[in-house]
Amino acid sequence: MALSATTRPDRTPPAKKRDDTRLALLFIAPALIGFLVFMVWPTLRGIYLSFTKFNLLTPPEFNGLDNYVRMVQDPVFWNSMRVTVYYVFVNIVLQTVIALVIAVLMQRLTRRTWLRGAVLTPYLVSNVVAAMVFLWILDYQLGIGNTLIAALGMDRIPFLSSDAWVIPTIAAINVWRHVGYTALLIFAGLQTIPETMYEAGRMDGASEPRMFRSITVPLLRPVLALVLIITVVGSFQVFDTVAIATRGGPVDSSRVLQYYIYDVAFGRFQFGYASAMSVALLLVLVIITFVQYRVTRADSSDLN
């Protein structure tokens, strides 16, 4: 039967787009509230207190730039900054080189999951526990490390009680704990490099060291830049290991800036001056991060 001329086929109205904005805001809200309460507000409060004289027992008293003038004239502050920069340099060099070697070996030799878990295991140990364990291992008289050194006929080494040894030792402890995490970040970056790059290198007769220099490192640059930014910022905030193992000693040879800020704030109750040093550290980290980001060209990749 022929359809009537007046008959029209049914037209289903287009489905209305679902707006998930409210649901997204609901999921974001807890993290946003936590960020505002525990990050933004303390930062703004610390900046305000840096311009005051505050001992926690009385209301803050505005004193202008007095805290910053005192900081510039404080030799202990500059010594703490020097010690911190020295620690950051030793820590970054050791951690980056070792992590890069571990990541490349996992990439080129084996990719077993259990190996990645074993590499990450030290990162699961807290800084406090790691510092206490190494404080016992490296003790000059009773530590198992120095006992083995003495058994080999060598002189005992004052790892945590010598000006020359204390910062490299603290750096080595923190490298042991964090190198696995850093290696996994670099390993993840290695997965983004196409295997065809290495196949082309082998066809050209390139050796493994040559491919590492000419293929791996250049193509891994954005990931290495990110890793350097993360590790540098984290290294400037070293505190736990120093507080447990050395308490800033011997003398002030391991008094890093974070420990000095803690001592001024909670040891002397000079929260205004401690806030000023914290603001100075914040500015240093912002400048270093910006310079690293621009110099390493972290926003671009040679794969494009």
N, C-alpha and C positions, 0 to 999 in steps of 0.2 A: 504494500500500500504506500502510495506516495505521501510524503509529509506535507502537511498544510503549509501554505505560504506564510501563514501568520505564526507558525511554530518556530521558536527560537531555542537553540541548544542551551542547556544550563551552563552558566558561568560561575565557577566557584570564586568568591572574593579572595584576593591575595591575603596570605597569612600575615597577621600583624607581627612586626618584629618585637621580640622580647627584650625588654630593657633590664639588664642585670646590674645596673649602676648601684642600686641600693644594696644588693647582695654583695657586690664587690666591696663597697664601703664597710659593710658589716664585718667582712673578713679582715679588711685592712685595719679597722679601728683598734683592736688590741695592740698590734705592733706600733701603730702611730701614737697611741696614748703612751705606751712604754717609752718610745723614742722622745716624746715631748717631756715626759716627767723625769726620765733618768739621763737624758743627754742634753736636750736644748735648755731646759730650766737650770740645771746645775752649771752649765757653761755660762749662761747669762748672769747667774748669781755670782759665780767666781769672778767674772769680769768686774762686776760691781764691787765686790769685796776687795779687789786688788787696789782700789782707790780709797780704802778705809783702813783704820786701825781697829782690829777686831780680835778679841781674845776668848770669844764664845760665852763669857760670863756677863758681859755688858753689851749694850747695843753698838753696832758699828759706828765709828766716828770718822767722818770724811776727812782725809788728809791729802787730797790731791795726788801729786806725782811722787810723794815722799818714798813710797815703797819701791818705785822704779829707780829713783835716784840711789837709794840704799842698795838695790840689786846691782847696779852698774859699779858701785864702789866696793862690793862685797867680794873679797878674794876667794872665799869658800865657794861662792856661786860659780865663779869662773873656773876654779879647779874642778868642780863637779861637772861643769859643761865639758871641760877638756877630757875628763875621765870617761864621760858618756860617749863622746865622739870617738875616742880610742876604742871603747868596747864595741860600738856600732860597726866600726871599720873591720875589726877582727872577726866579729860575729858574721857580718854579711859576706865577707870574702870566703870564710870557711864553709858557711852554710850553703851558699850559692854553688860553689865549686863541687862540694860533695854531693849535693842534691842533684845537680846536673849529671854527674857521673852515674849516680844510682838510677836516675830516670832513663838515661840512654841505655844502660845495661839491661834494664827491664824491658825496654822497647826492642832492643836488637837481639837479646838472647832468650828471654822468656817472659810471658805475660800471665803467668799463673796467679790466680786470685789470692791463694794463701800467701804468696810472697809479698803481695801488696799489703796484706793484713799484717804480716810480720814487720814490714818496714814502718808501718804506721803505729805499731804498738807503743813505742816510747812516748808518742804524742798523747796517749791516753793517761799517762802518769802526770799527776799535778806537779806544778813547779816546786811547791813546798816539799813534797815527798822526794822529788829528784834531788833537791838541794840537801836534804837531810841524809840521804843515802850516800851521795858523793862526799859530803862532809865527813862521814865515817870512813869511806874508802880512801880518801886522800889525807887523812890525819897524819901529821908528821911522825908521831911516835907509834900509834897503834893501828893506823890504817893499813888495810890489806894491800893497797897499791904501793905504799912505801915499803912495806914488808917484803914484797916481791922484788922491788928495786934493790933493797939491801941484800937480799938473797943472791942477786946477780952480781954482787960485788961493787955496786955503784953507790954513790952518796945519796942519802935521802933528799927529796925535793920538797921544800916548803910551799906546796901548791897554793894554799890559801892564807899563808902568813908572810909572803914576800912581796915587796913592791913590784918586782919584775914579773912574778908568776900569777898574781891574783886575778888580773883582768883576763889574760888568755885562758886561765882555768875556768872562770865564770862563763866566758864565751863558749868554751868547749862543752861545758855542762848543758848550756842552752841549745847548742848545736845538736848535741845528742838527742835532745828531746824534740826539737822542731824539724830536724832535717828530713824525717820521713814524710811529714805533711807537705813540706816544700817540694820534695821529690815527686809526690803524687800530683801536685799542681803542674809541675813541668811535664810529667808523664802524660797528663791529660792534654797538654798542648802539643805533645809529639804526635798524638793520634790525629791531629788535624793536618799533618803534613802528608800529602799523597805519596803512596808507595812508588808511584811511577817516577817520582823525582830520584829516588835511590836507584831504581832500575836503569834509568838513563845514565846515572853516574857510573854504575858498574859497566854498562856498555862502553862508556868512554874510558874505562880502565882506571877510574878513581879508587883510591884506597879508602878504608873506613875513616882514618883521621882526616883525609882530604874532604870526604863527604860531610863529616862533622863540621869542619870549618866553613865549607862553601854552601852546604844545604841546610843542615840542622840549625846552626846558630842563627843565620839570617832569617829563616822562616819562623823561628821560635821567638824572635825579638819582642812581639807584643806580649806574649806570655811571660817572658823574662822581665819585661818592664813592670807588669802587674805584680809579679813575685817580689821584685826589688822594692816596690812601693810598700807592699804589705810588710815585708820583713824589716825595712828601715823604720817604719812607723812603730812596729812592735818592739824593735830593739831599743829605741829611744825611751820606751816605757819600762825597761827592765827594773824590777824591784824585788820580787819574791826571793830570788836566788841570793841577792846581796843581803837582804834582811835576815835570812836564815843562816847563811854560810859565813859571812864576814862582818856584818853590821857596819859596813863602810870602812873597815880597817884592812890592813894595818895603817895606822894614822888615818889619812884620807885617801889612800891610793885606790879604794874601790867605792868611794862615796859618789855614786852616780846621782844625777839630778833628781830623779824620782825619790830616791831615799832621802836626799837632803830636804826636799819639799815635805816629805812625811815627817822628818825629824823636827823641822821648824813648826809645822802645824800641830802635830799631836804630842811632840816632846816639849815644845816651848810655848804652845798655844798662841802663836803669832800667825793667825789665819789670814790676815790682810797681806802680809809679806809673802806667805806661802802661795796665796792666790796670784800675786804679781808674778812670781816665778813660774806658776802654772800657765799663765797667759803668755809669758815669754816662750815657754816650751811649745805651746800651741802655735804661735807665730812661726817658730823655727820649723815645725813639722809641715805647716802649710806651704812655706817657701820651698822647702826641700822637695815636697811632693809635686809642686808645680814645676820646678826645674827638672825633676826626673821625668815627669810626663812629657814635657816639651823636648828634652834632649833625646829621650829614647823613642820618640814618636809612637807612643803607646796606642794612639787612636788609628793607626794605619798598619796594614800588613802587606808583605811582599808577595803574598799569594794572589792578591787582587790583580 
